[in-house]
Amino acid sequence: MSVIKHSTRVTICGEDYTIRSDSPPEHTRQVAAYVDAKITEVLESAAVVESH
């Protein structure tokens, strides 16, 4: 039995990524938004030189 893989484009910290997952695209976008918000929070709270 094959599992359907969805390709979903997301942006995290200004970088575009294509995520392949068996999760629905909306879930993938929600997770990416959460990760983006947390990374932004960390970058704003500390003197970090680069985001990678």
N, C-alpha and C positions, 0 to 999 in steps of 0.2 A: 504494500500500500504506500503510495507516495504522498508526501505532505506538500501542500501548496505553499510556495515561498512567495512572499510579497516583497517588491523592491520599493522602498520609500525614501524619498529625498528629504533630508533634514539639514538644519544649520545649527552648528554649535560653535560658539565663540567666533562667529563670522566665517567659519569654514563650512563648506557644503560637503555632505557625506551621503552616500547611498547605502542604506541598510537593507540587507536581505534577511528576512525573518519569516517564521510561520505565524507570527502574531499579526493581528489586524493592523493596517497602516495607522489608524488613529491611535492605537496603543503605542506604537513606535514613536509617533510624533509627540505624544504626551511624555514618554520617557526622555526623549531628546530635549524637550522644553525644560523638564526638571533638571537634567544634567547641565544644560546651558545656564539656568538660573543659579545653580549651586556653584558652578565655576565662576560666574560673574560675581557672586557674593564673595568668594575667596579672593579673587583678583582685586576687588574694591576694598577689602579689609587688610591687605598686606602690601608691602612694597615689593611686588613681583615684577621682574624685568620683562619676562616673556610669558606668553600664555601656554606654550607647549610644554 
